[in-house]
């Protein structure tokens, strides 16, 4: 495995872990989604605001099943 793939896997895992942690926190869903959006923006993920919110909603929905 190339070093870049390893780095990307670690970063992806960190983002996924943080997202799960936020979603399992005892806060309202709307507040949690805002936390996810802020976290992604803080990590430098450059998506349109609507796309980040859509991603946060999809993650929340999948974990809520």
PQR file of N, CA, C, O and H, with PARSE charges and radii, in Angstrom:
ATOM      1  N   UNK A   1       0.850  -1.170   0.000 -0.4000 1.5000
ATOM      2  CA  UNK A   1       0.000   0.000   0.000 -0.0000 2.0000
ATOM      3  C   UNK A   1       0.896   1.234   0.000  0.5500 1.7000
ATOM      4  O   UNK A   1       1.889   1.290   0.726 -0.5500 1.4000
ATOM      5  N   UNK A   2       0.549   2.193  -0.796 -0.4000 1.5000
ATOM      6  CA  UNK A   2       1.337   3.416  -0.864 -0.0000 2.0000
ATOM      7  C   UNK A   2       1.106   4.266   0.376  0.5500 1.7000
ATOM      8  O   UNK A   2       0.067   4.185   1.031 -0.5500 1.4000
ATOM      9  H   UNK A   2      -0.258   2.148  -1.386  0.4000 1.0000
ATOM     10  N   UNK A   3       2.100   5.076   0.673 -0.4000 1.5000
ATOM     11  CA  UNK A   3       2.022   5.929   1.865 -0.0000 2.0000
ATOM     12  C   UNK A   3       0.826   6.861   1.799  0.5500 1.7000
ATOM     13  O   UNK A   3       0.172   7.104   2.814 -0.5500 1.4000
ATOM     14  H   UNK A   3       2.944   5.142   0.142  0.4000 1.0000
ATOM     15  N   UNK A   4       0.534   7.387   0.618 -0.4000 1.5000
ATOM     16  CA  UNK A   4      -0.605   8.301   0.479 -0.0000 2.0000
ATOM     17  C   UNK A   4      -1.914   7.592   0.821  0.5500 1.7000
ATOM     18  O   UNK A   4      -2.785   8.175   1.466 -0.5500 1.4000
ATOM     19  H   UNK A   4       1.065   7.190  -0.206  0.4000 1.0000
ATOM     20  N   UNK A   5      -2.053   6.354   0.397 -0.4000 1.5000
ATOM     21  CA  UNK A   5      -3.270   5.595   0.715 -0.0000 2.0000
ATOM     22  C   UNK A   5      -3.416   5.381   2.216  0.5500 1.7000
ATOM     23  O   UNK A   5      -4.520   5.437   2.756 -0.5500 1.4000
ATOM     24  H   UNK A   5      -1.345   5.881  -0.127  0.4000 1.0000
ATOM     25  N   UNK A   6      -2.299   5.138   2.878 -0.4000 1.5000
ATOM     26  CA  UNK A   6      -2.332   4.947   4.328 -0.0000 2.0000
ATOM     27  C   UNK A   6      -2.765   6.234   5.017  0.5500 1.7000
ATOM     28  O   UNK A   6      -3.598   6.210   5.923 -0.5500 1.4000
ATOM     29  H   UNK A   6      -1.402   5.092   2.439  0.4000 1.0000
ATOM     30  N   UNK A   7      -2.197   7.357   4.587 -0.4000 1.5000
ATOM     31  CA  UNK A   7      -2.546   8.654   5.175 -0.0000 2.0000
ATOM     32  C   UNK A   7      -4.021   8.953   4.949  0.5500 1.7000
ATOM     33  O   UNK A   7      -4.717   9.392   5.864 -0.5500 1.4000
ATOM     34  H   UNK A   7      -1.519   7.376   3.852  0.4000 1.0000
ATOM     35  N   UNK A   8      -4.497   8.716   3.729 -0.4000 1.5000
ATOM     36  CA  UNK A   8      -5.911   8.969   3.430 -0.0000 2.0000
ATOM     37  C   UNK A   8      -6.823   8.065   4.257  0.5500 1.7000
ATOM     38  O   UNK A   8      -7.888   8.500   4.697 -0.5500 1.4000
ATOM     39  H   UNK A   8      -3.931   8.360   2.986  0.4000 1.0000
ATOM     40  N   UNK A   9      -6.424   6.834   4.469 -0.4000 1.5000
ATOM     41  CA  UNK A   9      -7.221   5.914   5.287 -0.0000 2.0000
ATOM     42  C   UNK A   9      -7.275   6.391   6.733  0.5500 1.7000
ATOM     43  O   UNK A   9      -8.328   6.327   7.367 -0.5500 1.4000
ATOM     44  H   UNK A   9      -5.559   6.481   4.112  0.4000 1.0000
ATOM     45  N   UNK A  10      -6.159   6.864   7.255 -0.4000 1.5000
ATOM     46  CA  UNK A  10      -6.119   7.355   8.634 -0.0000 2.0000
ATOM     47  C   UNK A  10      -6.987   8.600   8.779  0.5500 1.7000
ATOM     48  O   UNK A  10      -7.755   8.719   9.734 -0.5500 1.4000
ATOM     49  H   UNK A  10      -5.303   6.916   6.740  0.4000 1.0000
ATOM     50  N   UNK A  11      -6.863   9.525   7.831 -0.4000 1.5000
ATOM     51  CA  UNK A  11      -7.664  10.763   7.888 -0.0000 2.0000
ATOM     52  C   UNK A  11      -9.151  10.430   7.765  0.5500 1.7000
ATOM     53  O   UNK A  11      -9.977  10.967   8.502 -0.5500 1.4000
ATOM     54  H   UNK A  11      -6.239   9.428   7.056  0.4000 1.0000
ATOM     55  N   UNK A  12      -9.483   9.542   6.830 -0.4000 1.5000
ATOM     56  CA  UNK A  12     -10.883   9.135   6.666 -0.0000 2.0000
ATOM     57  C   UNK A  12     -11.431   8.478   7.918  0.5500 1.7000
ATOM     58  O   UNK A  12     -12.570   8.730   8.313 -0.5500 1.4000
ATOM     59  H   UNK A  12      -8.812   9.106   6.231  0.4000 1.0000
ATOM     60  N   UNK A  13     -10.626   7.639   8.540 -0.4000 1.5000
ATOM     61  CA  UNK A  13     -11.043   6.991   9.786 -0.0000 2.0000
ATOM     62  C   UNK A  13     -11.240   7.981  10.912  0.5500 1.7000
ATOM     63  O   UNK A  13     -12.169   7.851  11.710 -0.5500 1.4000
ATOM     64  H   UNK A  13      -9.701   7.434   8.219  0.4000 1.0000
ATOM     65  N   UNK A  14     -10.362   8.973  10.976 -0.4000 1.5000
ATOM     66  CA  UNK A  14     -10.486   9.998  12.016 -0.0000 2.0000
ATOM     67  C   UNK A  14     -11.766  10.803  11.837  0.5500 1.7000
ATOM     68  O   UNK A  14     -12.472  11.090  12.803 -0.5500 1.4000
ATOM     69  H   UNK A  14      -9.608   9.078  10.328  0.4000 1.0000
ATOM     70  N   UNK A  15     -12.054  11.163  10.602 -0.4000 1.5000
ATOM     71  CA  UNK A  15     -13.277  11.926  10.323 -0.0000 2.0000
ATOM     72  C   UNK A  15     -14.509  11.087  10.639  0.5500 1.7000
ATOM     73  O   UNK A  15     -15.460  11.577  11.247 -0.5500 1.4000
ATOM     74  H   UNK A  15     -11.481  10.930   9.816  0.4000 1.0000
ATOM     75  N   UNK A  16     -14.491   9.828  10.228 -0.4000 1.5000
ATOM     76  CA  UNK A  16     -15.633   8.943  10.503 -0.0000 2.0000
ATOM     77  C   UNK A  16     -15.816   8.747  12.005  0.5500 1.7000
ATOM     78  O   UNK A  16     -16.941   8.773  12.503 -0.5500 1.4000
ATOM     79  H   UNK A  16     -13.718   9.430   9.734  0.4000 1.0000
ATOM     80  N   UNK A  17     -14.722   8.551  12.721 -0.4000 1.5000
ATOM     81  CA  UNK A  17     -14.808   8.368  14.172 -0.0000 2.0000
ATOM     82  C   UNK A  17     -15.341   9.590  14.879  0.5500 1.7000
ATOM     83  O   UNK A  17     -16.168   9.486  15.785 -0.5500 1.4000
ATOM     84  H   UNK A  17     -13.808   8.530  12.317  0.4000 1.0000
ATOM     85  N   UNK A  18     -14.864  10.751  14.462 -0.4000 1.5000
ATOM     86  CA  UNK A  18     -15.347  11.992  15.073 -0.0000 2.0000
ATOM     87  C   UNK A  18     -16.826  12.206  14.766  0.5500 1.7000
ATOM     88  O   UNK A  18     -17.589  12.663  15.617 -0.5500 1.4000
ATOM     89  H   UNK A  18     -14.192  10.835  13.726  0.4000 1.0000
ATOM     90  N   UNK A  19     -17.215  11.873  13.552 -0.4000 1.5000
ATOM     91  CA  UNK A  19     -18.621  12.023  13.166 -0.0000 2.0000
ATOM     92  C   UNK A  19     -19.517  11.107  14.002  0.5500 1.7000
ATOM     93  O   UNK A  19     -20.564  11.535  14.489 -0.5500 1.4000
ATOM     94  H   UNK A  19     -16.596  11.502  12.861  0.4000 1.0000
ATOM     95  N   UNK A  20     -19.117   9.885  14.163 -0.4000 1.5000
ATOM     96  CA  UNK A  20     -19.896   8.944  14.983 -0.0000 2.0000
ATOM     97  C   UNK A  20     -19.976   9.449  16.420  0.5500 1.7000
ATOM     98  O   UNK A  20     -21.034   9.385  17.046 -0.5500 1.4000
ATOM     99  H   UNK A  20     -18.267   9.538  13.768  0.4000 1.0000
ATOM    100  N   UNK A  21     -18.872   9.945  16.936 -0.4000 1.5000
ATOM    101  CA  UNK A  21     -18.862  10.494  18.291 -0.0000 2.0000
ATOM    102  C   UNK A  21     -19.821  11.651  18.450  0.5500 1.7000
ATOM    103  O   UNK A  21     -20.522  11.758  19.456 -0.5500 1.4000
ATOM    104  H   UNK A  21     -18.013   9.997  16.427  0.4000 1.0000
ATOM    105  N   UNK A  22     -19.848  12.521  17.446 -0.4000 1.5000
ATOM    106  CA  UNK A  22     -20.772  13.652  17.498 -0.0000 2.0000
ATOM    107  C   UNK A  22     -22.221  13.187  17.419  0.5500 1.7000
ATOM    108  O   UNK A  22     -23.090  13.706  18.119 -0.5500 1.4000
ATOM    109  H   UNK A  22     -19.278  12.434  16.629  0.4000 1.0000
ATOM    110  N   UNK A  23     -22.468  12.209  16.566 -0.4000 1.5000
ATOM    111  CA  UNK A  23     -23.842  11.746  16.387 -0.0000 2.0000
ATOM    112  C   UNK A  23     -24.373  10.997  17.605  0.5500 1.7000
ATOM    113  O   UNK A  23     -25.580  10.986  17.848 -0.5500 1.4000
ATOM    114  H   UNK A  23     -21.762  11.787  15.997  0.4000 1.0000
ATOM    115  N   UNK A  24     -23.507  10.389  18.350 -0.4000 1.5000
ATOM    116  CA  UNK A  24     -23.941   9.648  19.532 -0.0000 2.0000
ATOM    117  C   UNK A  24     -23.989  10.519  20.789  0.5500 1.7000
ATOM    118  O   UNK A  24     -24.388  10.058  21.858 -0.5500 1.4000
ATOM    119  H   UNK A  24     -22.526  10.398  18.153  0.4000 1.0000
ATOM    120  N   UNK A  25     -23.585  11.763  20.650 -0.4000 1.5000
ATOM    121  CA  UNK A  25     -23.631  12.691  21.785 -0.0000 2.0000
ATOM    122  C   UNK A  25     -25.094  13.000  22.125  0.5500 1.7000
ATOM    123  O   UNK A  25     -25.951  12.990  21.241 -0.5500 1.4000
ATOM    124  H   UNK A  25     -23.261  12.138  19.781  0.4000 1.0000
ATOM    125  N   UNK A  26     -25.375  13.268  23.375 -0.4000 1.5000
ATOM    126  CA  UNK A  26     -26.766  13.504  23.791 -0.0000 2.0000
ATOM    127  C   UNK A  26     -27.256  14.921  23.496  0.5500 1.7000
ATOM    128  O   UNK A  26     -27.690  15.633  24.402 -0.5500 1.4000
ATOM    129  H   UNK A  26     -24.679  13.276  24.093  0.4000 1.0000
ATOM    130  N   UNK A  27     -27.188  15.325  22.239 -0.4000 1.5000
ATOM    131  CA  UNK A  27     -27.688  16.637  21.845 -0.0000 2.0000
ATOM    132  C   UNK A  27     -28.781  16.442  20.803  0.5500 1.7000
ATOM    133  O   UNK A  27     -28.947  15.351  20.257 -0.5500 1.4000
ATOM    134  H   UNK A  27     -26.836  14.747  21.503  0.4000 1.0000
ATOM    135  N   UNK A  28     -29.521  17.506  20.536 -0.4000 1.5000
ATOM    136  CA  UNK A  28     -30.547  17.456  19.515 -0.0000 2.0000
ATOM    137  C   UNK A  28     -29.901  17.235  18.153  0.5500 1.7000
ATOM    138  O   UNK A  28     -28.753  17.621  17.931 -0.5500 1.4000
ATOM    139  H   UNK A  28     -29.387  18.392  20.979  0.4000 1.0000
ATOM    140  N   UNK A  29     -30.641  16.614  17.247 -0.4000 1.5000
ATOM    141  CA  UNK A  29     -30.132  16.312  15.911 -0.0000 2.0000
ATOM    142  C   UNK A  29     -29.683  17.535  15.145  0.5500 1.7000
ATOM    143  O   UNK A  29     -28.646  17.504  14.482 -0.5500 1.4000
ATOM    144  H   UNK A  29     -31.573  16.301  17.427  0.4000 1.0000
ATOM    145  N   UNK A  30     -30.450  18.617  15.225 -0.4000 1.5000
ATOM    146  CA  UNK A  30     -30.096  19.833  14.500 -0.0000 2.0000
ATOM    147  C   UNK A  30     -28.762  20.382  14.999  0.5500 1.7000
ATOM    148  O   UNK A  30     -27.916  20.794  14.205 -0.5500 1.4000
ATOM    149  H   UNK A  30     -31.292  18.642  15.763  0.4000 1.0000
ATOM    150  N   UNK A  31     -28.581  20.385  16.293 -0.4000 1.5000
ATOM    151  CA  UNK A  31     -27.328  20.871  16.883 -0.0000 2.0000
ATOM    152  C   UNK A  31     -26.164  19.964  16.489  0.5500 1.7000
ATOM    153  O   UNK A  31     -25.067  20.440  16.196 -0.5500 1.4000
ATOM    154  H   UNK A  31     -29.268  20.050  16.938  0.4000 1.0000
ATOM    155  N   UNK A  32     -26.412  18.663  16.484 -0.4000 1.5000
ATOM    156  CA  UNK A  32     -25.381  17.704  16.106 -0.0000 2.0000
ATOM    157  C   UNK A  32     -24.972  17.911  14.649  0.5500 1.7000
ATOM    158  O   UNK A  32     -23.784  17.880  14.328 -0.5500 1.4000
ATOM    159  H   UNK A  32     -27.303  18.276  16.722  0.4000 1.0000
ATOM    160  N   UNK A  33     -25.941  18.118  13.775 -0.4000 1.5000
ATOM    161  CA  UNK A  33     -25.630  18.360  12.367 -0.0000 2.0000
ATOM    162  C   UNK A  33     -24.788  19.626  12.208  0.5500 1.7000
ATOM    163  O   UNK A  33     -23.863  19.661  11.396 -0.5500 1.4000
ATOM    164  H   UNK A  33     -26.906  18.143  14.035  0.4000 1.0000
ATOM    165  N   UNK A  34     -25.103  20.650  12.971 -0.4000 1.5000
ATOM    166  CA  UNK A  34     -24.303  21.881  12.922 -0.0000 2.0000
ATOM    167  C   UNK A  34     -22.874  21.609  13.390  0.5500 1.7000
ATOM    168  O   UNK A  34     -21.921  22.160  12.840 -0.5500 1.4000
ATOM    169  H   UNK A  34     -25.854  20.621  13.631  0.4000 1.0000
ATOM    170  N   UNK A  35     -22.731  20.757  14.409 -0.4000 1.5000
ATOM    171  CA  UNK A  35     -21.400  20.383  14.884 -0.0000 2.0000
ATOM    172  C   UNK A  35     -20.616  19.650  13.807  0.5500 1.7000
ATOM    173  O   UNK A  35     -19.418  19.879  13.642 -0.5500 1.4000
ATOM    174  H   UNK A  35     -23.506  20.310  14.856  0.4000 1.0000
ATOM    175  N   UNK A  36     -21.293  18.761  13.068 -0.4000 1.5000
ATOM    176  CA  UNK A  36     -20.633  18.027  11.993 -0.0000 2.0000
ATOM    177  C   UNK A  36     -20.164  18.992  10.913  0.5500 1.7000
ATOM    178  O   UNK A  36     -19.029  18.904  10.444 -0.5500 1.4000
ATOM    179  H   UNK A  36     -22.266  18.575  13.203  0.4000 1.0000
ATOM    180  N   UNK A  37     -21.039  19.913  10.521 -0.4000 1.5000
ATOM    181  CA  UNK A  37     -20.676  20.903   9.502 -0.0000 2.0000
ATOM    182  C   UNK A  37     -19.469  21.707   9.957  0.5500 1.7000
ATOM    183  O   UNK A  37     -18.534  21.909   9.182 -0.5500 1.4000
ATOM    184  H   UNK A  37     -21.960  19.985  10.903  0.4000 1.0000
ATOM    185  N   UNK A  38     -19.475  22.165  11.196 -0.4000 1.5000
ATOM    186  CA  UNK A  38     -18.357  22.946  11.715 -0.0000 2.0000
ATOM    187  C   UNK A  38     -17.081  22.120  11.733  0.5500 1.7000
ATOM    188  O   UNK A  38     -16.014  22.622  11.380 -0.5500 1.4000
ATOM    189  H   UNK A  38     -20.235  22.001  11.825  0.4000 1.0000
ATOM    190  N   UNK A  39     -17.176  20.866  12.139 -0.4000 1.5000
ATOM    191  CA  UNK A  39     -16.011  19.989  12.196 -0.0000 2.0000
ATOM    192  C   UNK A  39     -15.412  19.806  10.800  0.5500 1.7000
ATOM    193  O   UNK A  39     -14.199  19.915  10.624 -0.5500 1.4000
ATOM    194  H   UNK A  39     -18.043  20.458  12.427  0.4000 1.0000
ATOM    195  N   UNK A  40     -16.258  19.530   9.819 -0.4000 1.5000
ATOM    196  CA  UNK A  40     -15.764  19.348   8.456 -0.0000 2.0000
ATOM    197  C   UNK A  40     -15.092  20.612   7.942  0.5500 1.7000
ATOM    198  O   UNK A  40     -14.039  20.545   7.307 -0.5500 1.4000
ATOM    199  H   UNK A  40     -17.244  19.442   9.963  0.4000 1.0000
ATOM    200  N   UNK A  41     -15.693  21.754   8.212 -0.4000 1.5000
ATOM    201  CA  UNK A  41     -15.096  23.014   7.776 -0.0000 2.0000
ATOM    202  C   UNK A  41     -13.772  23.271   8.483  0.5500 1.7000
ATOM    203  O   UNK A  41     -12.820  23.743   7.860 -0.5500 1.4000
ATOM    204  H   UNK A  41     -16.548  21.808   8.727  0.4000 1.0000
ATOM    205  N   UNK A  42     -13.700  22.967   9.771 -0.4000 1.5000
ATOM    206  CA  UNK A  42     -12.448  23.146  10.520 -0.0000 2.0000
ATOM    207  C   UNK A  42     -11.331  22.256   9.992  0.5500 1.7000
ATOM    208  O   UNK A  42     -10.156  22.617  10.065 -0.5500 1.4000
ATOM    209  H   UNK A  42     -14.473  22.584  10.277  0.4000 1.0000
ATOM    210  N   UNK A  43     -11.698  21.086   9.458 -0.4000 1.5000
ATOM    211  CA  UNK A  43     -10.704  20.158   8.916 -0.0000 2.0000
ATOM    212  C   UNK A  43     -10.323  20.505   7.478  0.5500 1.7000
ATOM    213  O   UNK A  43      -9.522  19.807   6.857 -0.5500 1.4000
ATOM    214  H   UNK A  43     -12.652  20.793   9.399  0.4000 1.0000
ATOM    215  N   UNK A  44     -10.897  21.580   6.956 -0.4000 1.5000
ATOM    216  CA  UNK A  44     -10.521  22.045   5.628 -0.0000 2.0000
ATOM    217  C   UNK A  44     -11.237  21.365   4.486  0.5500 1.7000
ATOM    218  O   UNK A  44     -10.786  21.437   3.343 -0.5500 1.4000
ATOM    219  H   UNK A  44     -11.548  22.148   7.460  0.4000 1.0000
ATOM    220  N   UNK A  45     -12.339  20.708   4.771 -0.4000 1.5000
ATOM    221  CA  UNK A  45     -13.103  20.075   3.704 -0.0000 2.0000
ATOM    222  C   UNK A  45     -13.911  21.169   3.026  0.5500 1.7000
ATOM    223  O   UNK A  45     -14.827  21.754   3.604 -0.5500 1.4000
ATOM    224  H   UNK A  45     -12.706  20.650   5.699  0.4000 1.0000
ATOM    225  N   UNK A  46     -13.541  21.420   1.787 -0.4000 1.5000
ATOM    226  CA  UNK A  46     -14.125  22.528   1.039 -0.0000 2.0000
ATOM    227  C   UNK A  46     -15.273  22.036   0.159  0.5500 1.7000
ATOM    228  O   UNK A  46     -15.059  21.619  -0.979 -0.5500 1.4000
ATOM    229  H   UNK A  46     -12.798  20.945   1.317  0.4000 1.0000
ATOM    230  N   UNK A  47     -16.458  22.087   0.682 -0.4000 1.5000
ATOM    231  CA  UNK A  47     -17.664  21.767  -0.064 -0.0000 2.0000
ATOM    232  C   UNK A  47     -18.610  22.951   0.057  0.5500 1.7000
ATOM    233  O   UNK A  47     -18.477  23.778   0.959 -0.5500 1.4000
ATOM    234  H   UNK A  47     -16.632  22.426   1.607  0.4000 1.0000
ATOM    235  N   UNK A  48     -19.551  23.020  -0.849 -0.4000 1.5000
ATOM    236  CA  UNK A  48     -20.574  24.044  -0.717 -0.0000 2.0000
ATOM    237  C   UNK A  48     -21.336  23.793   0.575  0.5500 1.7000
ATOM    238  O   UNK A  48     -21.486  22.653   1.013 -0.5500 1.4000
ATOM    239  H   UNK A  48     -19.659  22.348  -1.582  0.4000 1.0000
ATOM    240  N   UNK A  49     -21.810  24.862   1.171 -0.4000 1.5000
ATOM    241  CA  UNK A  49     -22.520  24.749   2.445 -0.0000 2.0000
ATOM    242  C   UNK A  49     -23.656  23.726   2.356  0.5500 1.7000
ATOM    243  O   UNK A  49     -23.843  22.924   3.270 -0.5500 1.4000
ATOM    244  H   UNK A  49     -21.689  25.788   0.815  0.4000 1.0000
ATOM    245  N   UNK A  50     -24.401  23.755   1.272 -0.4000 1.5000
ATOM    246  CA  UNK A  50     -25.518  22.821   1.131 -0.0000 2.0000
ATOM    247  C   UNK A  50     -25.027  21.375   1.034  0.5500 1.7000
ATOM    248  O   UNK A  50     -25.691  20.465   1.531 -0.5500 1.4000
ATOM    249  H   UNK A  50     -24.249  24.407   0.529  0.4000 1.0000
ATOM    250  N   UNK A  51     -23.874  21.153   0.399 -0.4000 1.5000
ATOM    251  CA  UNK A  51     -23.332  19.803   0.263 -0.0000 2.0000
ATOM    252  C   UNK A  51     -22.843  19.278   1.610  0.5500 1.7000
ATOM    253  O   UNK A  51     -23.021  18.099   1.916 -0.5500 1.4000
ATOM    254  H   UNK A  51     -23.334  21.891  -0.006  0.4000 1.0000
ATOM    255  N   UNK A  52     -22.227  20.142   2.415 -0.4000 1.5000
ATOM    256  CA  UNK A  52     -21.774  19.727   3.739 -0.0000 2.0000
ATOM    257  C   UNK A  52     -22.979  19.368   4.603  0.5500 1.7000
ATOM    258  O   UNK A  52     -22.961  18.356   5.304 -0.5500 1.4000
ATOM    259  H   UNK A  52     -22.083  21.100   2.167  0.4000 1.0000
ATOM    260  N   UNK A  53     -24.013  20.182   4.556 -0.4000 1.5000
ATOM    261  CA  UNK A  53     -25.218  19.899   5.337 -0.0000 2.0000
ATOM    262  C   UNK A  53     -25.880  18.612   4.851  0.5500 1.7000
ATOM    263  O   UNK A  53     -26.389  17.829   5.654 -0.5500 1.4000
ATOM    264  H   UNK A  53     -24.028  21.003   3.986  0.4000 1.0000
ATOM    265  N   UNK A  54     -25.875  18.394   3.537 -0.4000 1.5000
ATOM    266  CA  UNK A  54     -26.447  17.162   2.982 -0.0000 2.0000
ATOM    267  C   UNK A  54     -25.666  15.936   3.464  0.5500 1.7000
ATOM    268  O   UNK A  54     -26.255  14.917   3.823 -0.5500 1.4000
ATOM    269  H   UNK A  54     -25.462  19.029   2.885  0.4000 1.0000
ATOM    270  N   UNK A  55     -24.337  16.047   3.467 -0.4000 1.5000
ATOM    271  CA  UNK A  55     -23.497  14.957   3.950 -0.0000 2.0000
ATOM    272  C   UNK A  55     -23.770  14.682   5.431  0.5500 1.7000
ATOM    273  O   UNK A  55     -23.899  13.525   5.831 -0.5500 1.4000
ATOM    274  H   UNK A  55     -23.858  16.875   3.174  0.4000 1.0000
ATOM    275  N   UNK A  56     -23.857  15.722   6.232 -0.4000 1.5000
ATOM    276  CA  UNK A  56     -24.138  15.564   7.662 -0.0000 2.0000
ATOM    277  C   UNK A  56     -25.497  14.901   7.873  0.5500 1.7000
ATOM    278  O   UNK A  56     -25.637  14.049   8.750 -0.5500 1.4000
ATOM    279  H   UNK A  56     -23.752  16.662   5.906  0.4000 1.0000
ATOM    280  N   UNK A  57     -26.490  15.280   7.086 -0.4000 1.5000
ATOM    281  CA  UNK A  57     -27.816  14.676   7.202 -0.0000 2.0000
ATOM    282  C   UNK A  57     -27.786  13.201   6.816  0.5500 1.7000
ATOM    283  O   UNK A  57     -28.423  12.375   7.470 -0.5500 1.4000
ATOM    284  H   UNK A  57     -26.376  15.972   6.373  0.4000 1.0000
ATOM    285  N   UNK A  58     -27.054  12.867   5.763 -0.4000 1.5000
ATOM    286  CA  UNK A  58     -26.961  11.473   5.334 -0.0000 2.0000
ATOM    287  C   UNK A  58     -26.293  10.617   6.399  0.5500 1.7000
ATOM    288  O   UNK A  58     -26.732   9.500   6.674 -0.5500 1.4000
ATOM    289  H   UNK A  58     -26.537  13.538   5.232  0.4000 1.0000
ATOM    290  N   UNK A  59     -25.218  11.150   7.003 -0.4000 1.5000
ATOM    291  CA  UNK A  59     -24.522  10.408   8.052 -0.0000 2.0000
ATOM    292  C   UNK A  59     -25.454  10.196   9.245  0.5500 1.7000
ATOM    293  O   UNK A  59     -25.525   9.098   9.797 -0.5500 1.4000
ATOM    294  H   UNK A  59     -24.861  12.057   6.780  0.4000 1.0000
ATOM    295  N   UNK A  60     -26.160  11.243   9.635 -0.4000 1.5000
ATOM    296  CA  UNK A  60     -27.073  11.150  10.769 -0.0000 2.0000
ATOM    297  C   UNK A  60     -28.187  10.139  10.485  0.5500 1.7000
ATOM    298  O   UNK A  60     -28.554   9.355  11.360 -0.5500 1.4000
ATOM    299  H   UNK A  60     -26.102  12.135   9.187  0.4000 1.0000
ATOM    300  N   UNK A  61     -28.718  10.158   9.275 -0.4000 1.5000
ATOM    301  CA  UNK A  61     -29.786   9.232   8.908 -0.0000 2.0000
ATOM    302  C   UNK A  61     -29.306   7.782   8.929  0.5500 1.7000
ATOM    303  O   UNK A  61     -30.010   6.900   9.421 -0.5500 1.4000
ATOM    304  H   UNK A  61     -28.420  10.794   8.563  0.4000 1.0000
ATOM    305  N   UNK A  62     -28.122   7.540   8.401 -0.4000 1.5000
ATOM    306  CA  UNK A  62     -27.588   6.176   8.359 -0.0000 2.0000
ATOM    307  C   UNK A  62     -27.338   5.637   9.783  0.5500 1.7000
ATOM    308  O   UNK A  62     -27.613   4.471  10.065 -0.5500 1.4000
ATOM    309  H   UNK A  62     -27.550   8.256   8.001  0.4000 1.0000
ATOM    310  N   UNK A  63     -26.834   6.465  10.639 -0.4000 1.5000
ATOM    311  CA  UNK A  63     -26.566   6.009  11.994 -0.0000 2.0000
ATOM    312  C   UNK A  63     -27.836   5.892  12.823  0.5500 1.7000
ATOM    313  O   UNK A  63     -27.858   5.178  13.826 -0.5500 1.4000
ATOM    314  H   UNK A  63     -26.611   7.412  10.410  0.4000 1.0000
ATOM    315  N   UNK A  64     -28.887   6.582  12.416 -0.4000 1.5000
ATOM    316  CA  UNK A  64     -30.144   6.528  13.134 -0.0000 2.0000
ATOM    317  C   UNK A  64     -30.958   5.281  12.845  0.5500 1.7000
ATOM    318  O   UNK A  64     -31.926   4.992  13.548 -0.5500 1.4000
ATOM    319  H   UNK A  64     -28.868   7.162  11.602  0.4000 1.0000
ATOM    320  N   UNK A  65     -30.572   4.538  11.811 -0.4000 1.5000
ATOM    321  CA  UNK A  65     -31.329   3.325  11.414 -0.0000 2.0000
ATOM    322  C   UNK A  65     -31.105   2.189  12.377  0.5500 1.7000
ATOM    323  O   UNK A  65     -31.662   1.106  12.194 -0.5500 1.4000
ATOM    324  H   UNK A  65     -29.785   4.772  11.240  0.4000 1.0000
TER
END
